[in-house]
Amino acid sequence: MIGQLRGTLLEKRPPLLLLDVNGVGYEVEAPMTVFYDLPETGQTVTLHTHFVVREDAQLLYGFASRYERELFRALIKVNGVGPKMGLAILSGIEADRLAQCIQNQDADTLVKVPGIGKKTAERLVIDMSDRLDKIDGAPTGLPGQVAVAGPDDARSDAIAALEALGYRNKDAAAAVGKVAEEGATSEQLIRLALKKLAR
């Protein structure tokens, strides 16, 4: 089991990032909340990881905090929620806000998160209530500077990231187009576009 990686950030292509750990490049899938706080490429990053072995693939999922990883692990135990949906959920809502919604039995807010329908939201509230109490720690972020890409690069990266989260190209492009601001990074565009798509 690979539980943590510390290395040099080589690439950021949401939802994938490439981390060089002593000469070995690890491809790690991460929620957008991790990408918002990543430093520039070439900087050192520490990620708490969850390792999945399938018949056709070995996958690593990375998180900024141990709490966020444990929340992801609790999410994927819920019936009908796999790793891809777990990433999408944590991309659409921050870990502490998700925990708050579950504690408050607030399914209405969860329905606004991309990828969560009414039944899934209700199931999350019921199934996660017991599991939430067993998760130690509190959500924390990794401080860091976000690299500024050119406007066209930022837009295309943001659209690609939204497509990877399950949105159609047409919807992703429209959402990014509506929130595009001069000088905005791809991470900022993704965050704004996800809010627009959740309405």
N, C-alpha and C positions, 0 to 999 in steps of 0.2 A: 504494500500500500504506500503510495506517495502522498504524504500529508501536508507537505510544505515545500515550496520552491523559493530560493533566493538567488537572483541572478540579474544579468543586464538585459534591459528591455530592448529588443531588436526591431520589432514591428508591432504596429497597432492597426489591425484591420477588423473592426468589430463584426461579429462577436469573438474573433480569434486574435490572440496576441502571441508573439514569439519571444521566448525567454531563453537567453544563453546562460546555462548553468555549467561552469567549468568546461566549456567547449561543446556541450551537448545542447542542441536547440529543442526546447519543449514547446509544442503548440498547445495553448491553453484556451479553452472557451470560457468567457466571463460575461456576467451581466453588464449592462451599460452603466450601472452605478459604479462599477470598478473603473471603467474607461474614463468617467468624468474626472477622476482624481489621479489618474496615472501621470507620472512625470514625463519629461521628454525622452525620446529614444536615446539610448546610451547611458541612461541612469539606472541605478540599482532599485529593484523592486522585490518585495517579499509578498508571496501569495499563499493563502491557506487553500489547499487543493482537495478535491474529491476525485478519486480514480475509478473509472467504470470500465469493466472488461466485458465486451460483447463478442458474439461469434465472428462478427465481421469488422470489429474495430476495438481499439483501446483508446479511451477518451479521458482527458484531464479537464476538470472544471476548476476555475480559480476565483478566489474571493478575497476582498480586502481585509476581512476580519474573521476570526474563528466563529463568532456569533452568526455572521452571514452564511458561512459554510454549513453550520449546524441547522440553520433555518432552511437552507436548500435541501439538506438531507431529510429533514422532517417533511418538507413539501413533496418530495418524490416518493414518499411512502403513502401519500394520499392516493386513493384509487382514481385512476384516470389522469394523474399528473406524472409525466415523465421528465427526464432531465431537460429536454428542449423547452417544455412548458414552464418548468421551474425557473429556467434562465429568463424566459420572457416575463414571468411574473416579477422577478427581482429586478428586471430592467425597467418595468413600468411603475414600480413602487419601491421606495427605500425600505430596508429591513426593519427599522424601528417603526415606520408607519404601518407596515404590514402586520407587525406584532400587535400594534395598537388596535388595528381594525379587528383582528381575531379576538383580542381581549374584550373589546366592546361589542362583539357579535355584529359588526358592521359589514354585512354582506353587500349593502348598496354601494359603498365606496369601492369594494373589491370588483364589482361588476364593471366599473369604469376602467379597470386595468386591461390593456390589450391581451386578448387570448382567454380571458375569464368570462364565462357565461354565468347566468343566474344559478344554475344547478351546481356548477363547479365552485362558485363563490360560497354557496350555502354548505357544500361539502367541506370546503376549506375551514370555514368557521367552526363546524362541528368537530371534524377530525383533528384540527390543529390545536384546539383549545387545551386538550390534555397534554399534547406533546410540547407545547410552548413552555409550560412550567418546568420541564426537564432540561431545557436549554440554558446552560450557564453563560454568564457574560452579558455584555451590552454592546450594541452596534457602535463601531468606531470607523472613521474614514482614514484613508492614507493621504496626507497632504502632499501636494505636488503641483507642478506647473503643467499645463496642457500645451502641446506643440501646436503652433498656428500653421495651418495649411492654407494654400491658395484657395480662393472662393470656389472655383470649379472642382478642385480636388475635394474640398470639404463637403460640397454638395453630393458629389458622386459617392464618396465614402459613407455619408449619412444615408443615402438611398440604399446602398448595398447592405448596410447594417440592418436597416429596417426590413429589407427583403429576407435577410438571414433569420430575422425574428418571426417570419411568416406572413408579412404584408405583401400584397401584390405590388408590382413595380409602379403601376399607375397611381395607386393610393399613396405609396411611399413618396414618389416624385411630387405629387400634388401637395402633400403635407410639408415636405421640405421647402418647396417653392413658396408656400404661404408664410413660412417662418424665417426664410433666408434673410440674414442681415449682413451688411458689409463687414468683413473682418471676423465673422463668427467661425469658430472651429467646428469640425465635424461633430465632436462630442456635444457642443452647445446646440447645434442644429438637431441632433438626434433627440436630445432632451426635450426641446421645444416641439418637435414633430410628434413625439410620443404623447405629449399633453394634448396636442391638437387631435390626434387620432383617437384618444380616449374619450373625447366629448361625444 
